C-alpha cells in the first residue's frame, strides 16, 4: 500500500483528499497544527477502514514540520504522495495597496518555506525509487494577479514557479508534480465542494498527463469580485 502525507490537513479539503486516496488503497499521514481537527479526521477515516496516523505540527515551525514528516516516514516506511495545502485564513491576506514586508514574510513563513522543506524531506526517497508525486494546492492568485490578496499572490506565484521547475526537472525521473489552483471558496454542498475538488485531484494524479489545472476548470479571473 502507498502512503499520502497531507500537509495542512483539515475537515474540508484535507479530509476529502484523505477519503479519496484512502478508498483507493492509500494509507494517510495527516499533518496539521490543530489536534482537535486531526482527531476528527482520524475518527472519520477509521470508520471507513482507512489506515491513518496524525502528526501535530505548525507549518511555520520548520523543525516541528520536519519531525512530523520524519515520524510519518518511520511509521509508514515511506511517503509516496505529498499533498501541500496549508491555509492560514483569509484574514492573513492584504490588499496590494496595504501589503508590507511584514505581511509578505507572514505568507513566506506560512507557505513557501514549509513547501520547500516538505519537498526536501520526501524527494530523496522518491528519486531513489523513481516514483512518487508532489501535489501543490494553491489559490487562484498563484496564476492571476488579484489585488485583494496582494501579499498572498506574491508567495503563491512563487510556489507555482517552484512547482513548475520541479515538474520540469522530475517528469523524466518517474515523479509527478502537479498544481491545482482553487478559484472558489471550499465548502460542502457548493460549487467548491471539497469532495469534488478531491476527485479532480485524484484524477490528475492518476492520469499524470497535465501539470496544472484551475478549479473550476477554465475559470475567468476577470469575473471575480475584488
N, C-alpha and C positions, 0 to 999 in steps of 0.2 A: 504493500500500500504506500501511496505517496503522501506527503505532508505539505499543507499550505500554512504559512505563517501570515497572519493578518495584523498589520501594524495600525493601531488606532481602531481596534475592533469595538463596535458599539452596538446598540439594539436596533439600529437601522440597517445601513448597507453592510456593515461588518457581519451581522448575524445572517443576513440573506446570502452573502457570499459563503459563509461557513456552511450553511444548509445546502447550497447548490453544489459546492465542491464536495461536501461530505456525502451527499446522496450519490455522488459519482465515484465513491471509493476513497476519498481523501481523509486523512486524519487532520485535525485542526489544532494549531497553536495560536491562541488568541492573546494579543498583547495590547494592553490599554492602561491608562493611569487610574481608572476608576474600578476598584474591586467589586463594587455592587453591580455594575454593568457586566463585568466579567462573570460574576456568579450567575447572573441571569442567562447569559449566553451559554455557559456550561450546562445549566439545567435544561435549557431548551434543546441543546444538541444531544444530551444524554437520552432524552425522551425519544429521539429519532435514531438511537443506537449508533450515533456518530462519535468516534473516539476523539476526545478533546482534552486539552490542558490549557490552563490560563496562566498568564505571567503579568504581574502588575509592574508597570514602568511608565514613567512620564517621558515622552519622546524628547523633551527639551533637556533631559538629563542623559547625556550620551553614554555615560558609564552604566547607568541602570538599564538603558536600552540594549547595550552590548551584552550585559549579563543575562538579560531576558532571552536574547537570541541564542546565546551560548547554552543556556539551560534547555531551550527548546531543541536544539541540535542534539544535546546529550540525551534528552528524553525520547526523541523520535528517531535518532540516528542521523538524519539529515533533513534539510528543508528543500523541497522540490520546487515549490512556488512561493514567491514572496509577493504579497499584495500590500501596497503602501497607500493608506488613505486616512491619516490623522486629520481631525477637524477641531480647531480651537474655538470656533464660533464666529458668527457674523460680526459680532461687536469688535473683533480684533482687526477688522479691515478699516482702512481710512480712505476717504476721497483723495484723488490725486492732488488737489489743492491743499490738503491738510496732511499730506504724507511727510514724515520726518525721518531722519536717520534712525531714530529710536523705533519708530513704528515698522520700518523695514527690517531692522535687526530682530524684532519680535517674530516676524514671519520667517526669517532666515533660521532662527533657532527652533521654530516650531515645525518647519517643513524641510528646508533644503539640507541642513546639516544632518538631521535624522535620516533623510532619504539616502544620502551618500554613505553614512555609517552602516545602514541596514544592508545596502548592496555589498559593501566591503565584507560584511560578515558571512554572506551566503554565496558570493560569487566564486571564491576559490574551489569549493566543493562542486559547484555546477560546472566549472571549467574542467575539473578533473574527470567528471562523469560525462562531459559533453552532452548534458541535458539539463533542463530546468526552465523556469520562466520567472520574469520580474515584471510585475504589473503596477503601473502608476495610475492612481485615480486623482484627478485634479478638477479645478473649476474651469469654467469657460475662459476666464481671464488669462489662462496659460496660452491660449491661441489667439484671442482677440482683445485689443485694448478696451477695458471697461473702466471709466474714470471713477466709479463708485468703489472700486476695490484697487485703488492705486498701489498701495503697498503690497497687497496680495498678488497682483498681476506681475509685478517685478519679479517676485520669487517663484510664482507658479510657472512663468515663462522660462525661468532658469531651470526648473525641474524638467520641463518639456525638452529644453535643449540638452540636458543631461541624459534624459531617456532616449532621445533621438541618437545621440552619439553612442550610447550603449547598444542600441538596436543595430546601428551600422557596424559596430565592432564585433558583435556577438552572433549575428544572424548566420554566419558560416561556421559557427562553433557549436551548434546544436542548442543554443539558448535563445528562447523567445523573449523579447522585450516589447511590452505593449503599453499604450497610453489611452485612457478613456477620459474625456473632458466633459464634465457634467454641467449642463446649462439650465438646470431646474432645481427647485427645492426637492429634497428627498423626503418623501412622506408616503406612508402606505395608503393605498386607495386613490392616489392621484397620478398625474402623468409622470411623476418622478417616483413611482413605487419602487422600493429597493429590491423587491423580488424580480422585477422586470430588468432593472439595471444589472443584477447579478446574473441573469440569464444571458444578457448581452455580453458581459464579461466572460462568462464561461464559453460562449460560442467563439469569441475572439481567441481565447486560449486554445480551444480545441482545433480550430481551423488554421490558426497561425499564418494567415495569408494577408493580414493587414496590420500595420504598426499601430495606427490610431484611428479612433472614431470620436464623434461627439454624441452626447445623449441629451435630448433626442437627436437622432441622426439627421444631418443636414440643417440643423438649427441656424437661424439667421440672427446674428448678434445685434444687428441694427434695429431689430424689433423689440429688444429687451429694454425695459424701463430703466432709466438712470436716476 
